Amino acid sequence: MKTLLCLLAPALICLSWSLNARADGIVTIELPAETTTYRQGAGMDLAQNLCITCHSADYAEMQPPMPRKFWEGAVKKMKEKFGAPIPDEAMPKLVDYLTSSYGVETPPAK
């Protein structure tokens, strides 16, 4: 039964894609409604405008509280590896927002 399901799954996926294709050949995708918003705070507008173009606010919400270094790496990865349209000058402010809203502040090194 499992093998049959594994064989049929790709065919069913392709069939569902073809059912979403319009007569002019354009495929439409309907995304579910957004259920979460970014937390209030300085820089929320950056996350709302830059991050939500690729993923929902749930992505930040489901992260465990992490230090600034984690958020710096996450923003850098989104920009460099995934092509997120984050201007260089916005990166520090976005990291500040993510750290203060979803992360943990770490004391400066002595």
C-alpha positions as a Markdown table, in Angstrom:
| # | Residue | x | y | z |
|---|---|---|---|---|
| 1 | Met | 0.0 | 0.0 | 0.0 |
| 2 | Lys | 2.8 | 2.4 | 0.9 |
| 3 | Thr | 4.6 | 1.6 | -2.4 |
| 4 | Leu | 1.4 | 2.3 | -4.3 |
| 5 | Leu | 1.0 | 5.6 | -2.6 |
| 6 | Cys | 4.6 | 6.5 | -3.4 |
| 7 | Leu | 4.0 | 5.7 | -7.0 |
| 8 | Leu | 0.7 | 7.6 | -7.3 |
| 9 | Ala | 1.7 | 10.7 | -5.3 |
| 10 | Pro | 3.8 | 12.3 | -8.1 |
| 11 | Ala | 1.1 | 11.7 | -10.6 |
| 12 | Leu | -1.5 | 13.3 | -8.3 |
| 13 | Ile | 0.6 | 16.3 | -7.8 |
| 14 | Cys | 1.1 | 16.8 | -11.5 |
| 15 | Leu | -2.6 | 16.4 | -12.0 |
| 16 | Ser | -3.4 | 19.0 | -9.4 |
| 17 | Trp | -0.9 | 21.4 | -11.1 |
| 18 | Ser | -2.6 | 20.9 | -14.5 |
| 19 | Leu | -6.0 | 21.6 | -13.0 |
| 20 | Asn | -4.7 | 25.0 | -11.8 |
| 21 | Ala | -3.5 | 25.9 | -15.2 |
| 22 | Arg | -5.6 | 28.4 | -17.0 |
| 23 | Ala | -6.6 | 28.1 | -20.7 |
| 24 | Asp | -3.8 | 30.6 | -21.6 |
| 25 | Gly | -1.2 | 28.4 | -20.0 |
| 26 | Ile | -0.6 | 30.6 | -17.0 |
| 27 | Val | -0.5 | 28.6 | -13.7 |
| 28 | Thr | -2.1 | 30.4 | -10.7 |
| 29 | Ile | -1.2 | 29.7 | -7.1 |
| 30 | Glu | -3.5 | 30.7 | -4.3 |
| 31 | Leu | -1.7 | 31.2 | -1.0 |
| 32 | Pro | -3.4 | 30.7 | 2.3 |
| 33 | Ala | -4.3 | 33.9 | 4.2 |
| 34 | Glu | -1.7 | 35.3 | 6.5 |
| 35 | Thr | -2.5 | 34.4 | 10.1 |
| 36 | Thr | 0.4 | 36.0 | 12.0 |
| 37 | Thr | 1.9 | 39.5 | 12.0 |
| 38 | Tyr | 5.3 | 40.6 | 13.0 |
| 39 | Arg | 5.6 | 41.8 | 16.6 |
| 40 | Gln | 5.4 | 45.5 | 17.3 |
| 41 | Gly | 8.7 | 47.3 | 17.6 |
| 42 | Ala | 11.2 | 49.6 | 15.9 |
| 43 | Gly | 11.9 | 47.9 | 12.6 |
| 44 | Met | 8.7 | 46.0 | 12.3 |
| 45 | Asp | 8.0 | 47.9 | 9.0 |
| 46 | Leu | 11.3 | 46.5 | 7.6 |
| 47 | Ala | 10.3 | 42.9 | 8.4 |
| 48 | Gln | 6.8 | 43.5 | 7.1 |
| 49 | Asn | 8.1 | 44.9 | 3.8 |
| 50 | Leu | 11.2 | 42.8 | 3.3 |
| 51 | Cys | 10.8 | 39.4 | 4.9 |
| 52 | Ile | 7.2 | 38.7 | 4.2 |
| 53 | Thr | 7.9 | 38.8 | 0.4 |
| 54 | Cys | 9.4 | 35.3 | 0.9 |
| 55 | His | 7.8 | 33.8 | 4.0 |
| 56 | Ser | 5.2 | 34.4 | 6.6 |
| 57 | Ala | 5.8 | 36.0 | 10.0 |
| 58 | Asp | 5.4 | 32.5 | 11.4 |
| 59 | Tyr | 9.0 | 31.9 | 10.4 |
| 60 | Ala | 10.4 | 34.4 | 12.9 |
| 61 | Glu | 7.7 | 33.5 | 15.5 |
| 62 | Met | 8.7 | 29.8 | 15.5 |
| 63 | Gln | 12.4 | 30.4 | 16.1 |
| 64 | Pro | 13.7 | 29.8 | 19.6 |
| 65 | Pro | 15.0 | 33.0 | 21.3 |
| 66 | Met | 18.5 | 33.4 | 19.8 |
| 67 | Pro | 21.3 | 35.9 | 20.2 |
| 68 | Arg | 22.1 | 38.7 | 17.7 |
| 69 | Lys | 24.8 | 36.6 | 16.0 |
| 70 | Phe | 22.1 | 34.1 | 15.0 |
| 71 | Trp | 19.9 | 36.8 | 13.5 |
| 72 | Glu | 22.8 | 38.4 | 11.7 |
| 73 | Gly | 23.6 | 35.0 | 10.1 |
| 74 | Ala | 19.9 | 34.4 | 9.3 |
| 75 | Val | 19.5 | 37.8 | 7.5 |
| 76 | Lys | 22.8 | 37.3 | 5.7 |
| 77 | Lys | 21.7 | 33.9 | 4.5 |
| 78 | Met | 18.4 | 35.1 | 3.3 |
| 79 | Lys | 20.1 | 37.9 | 1.3 |
| 80 | Glu | 23.1 | 36.0 | -0.1 |
| 81 | Lys | 21.8 | 32.4 | -0.5 |
| 82 | Phe | 18.1 | 32.9 | -1.1 |
| 83 | Gly | 18.2 | 36.3 | -2.9 |
| 84 | Ala | 16.1 | 38.2 | -0.4 |
| 85 | Pro | 15.8 | 41.8 | -1.6 |
| 86 | Ile | 17.3 | 43.3 | 1.6 |
| 87 | Pro | 19.3 | 46.5 | 1.0 |
| 88 | Asp | 22.7 | 46.5 | 2.7 |
| 89 | Glu | 21.8 | 49.6 | 4.7 |
| 90 | Ala | 18.7 | 48.0 | 6.1 |
| 91 | Met | 20.4 | 44.9 | 7.4 |
| 92 | Pro | 21.6 | 46.3 | 10.8 |
| 93 | Lys | 18.2 | 47.7 | 11.5 |
| 94 | Leu | 16.5 | 44.5 | 10.5 |
| 95 | Val | 18.8 | 42.5 | 12.8 |
| 96 | Asp | 18.2 | 44.9 | 15.6 |
| 97 | Tyr | 14.5 | 44.4 | 15.2 |
| 98 | Leu | 14.7 | 40.6 | 15.0 |
| 99 | Thr | 17.0 | 40.4 | 18.0 |
| 100 | Ser | 14.9 | 42.7 | 20.2 |
| 101 | Ser | 11.6 | 41.2 | 19.2 |
| 102 | Tyr | 12.4 | 37.5 | 18.8 |
| 103 | Gly | 15.9 | 37.0 | 20.2 |
| 104 | Val | 17.8 | 37.4 | 23.4 |
| 105 | Glu | 20.1 | 40.3 | 24.0 |
| 106 | Thr | 23.6 | 39.3 | 24.9 |
| 107 | Pro | 25.9 | 41.5 | 27.0 |
| 108 | Pro | 28.8 | 43.0 | 25.0 |
| 109 | Ala | 32.1 | 41.2 | 25.3 |
| 110 | Lys | 34.5 | 42.6 | 28.0 |
